[in-house]
Amino acid sequence: MLTKYDILISPVVTEKAYSENQKFNRYVFRVHLDANKTQIKQAVEDIFKSKNPKVLAVSTANVKGKRRGRVKGRRGIAASWKKAIVTLNPECKLDLY
């Protein structure tokens, strides 16, 4: 059983994620590979309970690991991970960035 802190691993802090936040009030999180949309929605609402967020939608995407340079003649591969884009009510703001 995953806890709410196991589901949300970290916020994704990139220029694209920041612009999504400014334009559409969307937040991007790195989440557990086995987490589904309902669990992600409940985790966001529980963790940021003091801000009283209302989650309107959750989109998920599996990000495939990229190939990395060689070490001792072997190719490396970065780990694959799952990304969640959470759309909040326009009145709600989270202090992530």
C-alpha positions as CSV (number, residue, x, y, z in Angstrom):
1,M,0.0,0.0,0.0
2,L,1.4,3.3,-1.0
3,T,1.2,6.3,1.3
4,K,0.5,9.8,0.0
5,Y,4.2,10.7,0.5
6,D,5.2,7.6,-1.5
7,I,3.0,8.6,-4.4
8,L,4.3,12.2,-4.9
9,I,8.1,11.9,-5.2
10,S,9.0,15.5,-6.1
11,P,7.8,18.5,-8.2
12,V,9.4,18.8,-11.6
13,V,11.1,22.2,-11.8
14,T,11.7,23.1,-15.4
15,E,11.0,26.1,-17.6
16,K,8.2,24.3,-19.3
17,A,6.6,23.2,-16.0
18,Y,6.9,26.8,-14.7
19,S,5.1,28.2,-17.8
20,E,2.4,25.6,-17.5
21,N,1.9,26.8,-13.9
22,Q,1.7,30.5,-14.9
23,K,-0.6,30.1,-17.9
24,F,-3.0,27.2,-16.9
25,N,-2.5,26.7,-13.2
26,R,-1.0,23.2,-13.8
27,Y,1.6,21.6,-11.6
28,V,4.0,18.8,-12.7
29,F,5.1,16.1,-10.3
30,R,7.3,13.1,-10.5
31,V,5.2,10.2,-9.1
32,H,5.5,6.5,-8.3
33,L,5.3,4.2,-11.2
34,D,2.3,2.2,-9.8
35,A,0.2,5.3,-8.8
36,N,-3.0,5.9,-10.7
37,K,-4.9,9.2,-11.3
38,T,-7.2,8.8,-8.3
39,Q,-4.4,8.2,-5.9
40,I,-2.4,11.2,-7.3
41,K,-5.5,13.5,-6.9
42,Q,-6.0,12.4,-3.3
43,A,-2.3,12.8,-2.5
44,V,-2.2,16.4,-3.8
45,E,-5.3,17.3,-1.9
46,D,-4.1,15.7,1.4
47,I,-0.5,17.0,1.3
48,F,-1.4,20.6,0.4
49,K,-4.5,20.6,2.7
50,S,-3.6,24.0,4.2
51,K,-3.9,25.6,0.8
52,N,-7.3,23.8,0.2
53,P,-6.6,22.8,-3.4
54,K,-9.4,21.6,-5.7
55,V,-8.0,19.2,-8.3
56,L,-9.8,19.5,-11.6
57,A,-7.8,17.0,-13.7
58,V,-4.8,14.7,-13.6
59,S,-2.8,13.6,-16.7
60,T,-0.1,11.1,-16.5
61,A,2.8,10.1,-18.8
62,N,5.5,7.5,-18.6
63,V,8.9,9.0,-19.4
64,K,11.3,6.5,-20.9
65,G,14.9,6.5,-19.6
66,K,17.5,8.0,-21.9
67,R,20.7,6.3,-23.0
68,R,23.8,7.6,-21.2
69,G,27.5,7.6,-21.9
70,R,29.8,4.6,-21.6
71,V,31.5,3.4,-18.4
72,K,34.0,0.6,-18.9
73,G,32.7,-0.1,-22.3
74,R,29.1,-0.5,-21.4
75,R,26.2,1.8,-22.3
76,G,24.2,3.2,-19.4
77,I,20.5,3.8,-19.3
78,A,18.8,6.4,-17.0
79,A,15.8,5.1,-15.0
80,S,12.3,5.4,-16.5
81,W,9.8,7.5,-14.4
82,K,6.2,8.6,-14.4
83,K,5.1,12.2,-14.6
84,A,1.7,13.7,-13.5
85,I,0.3,17.0,-14.6
86,V,-2.2,18.2,-12.1
87,T,-4.7,21.0,-13.0
88,L,-6.0,23.0,-10.1
89,N,-9.0,25.3,-9.6
90,P,-8.0,28.9,-10.8
91,E,-8.3,30.3,-7.2
92,C,-5.8,27.7,-5.8
93,K,-2.1,28.3,-5.7
94,L,0.7,26.1,-4.4
95,D,4.1,27.4,-3.3
96,L,6.4,25.1,-5.2
97,Y,8.4,27.3,-7.5
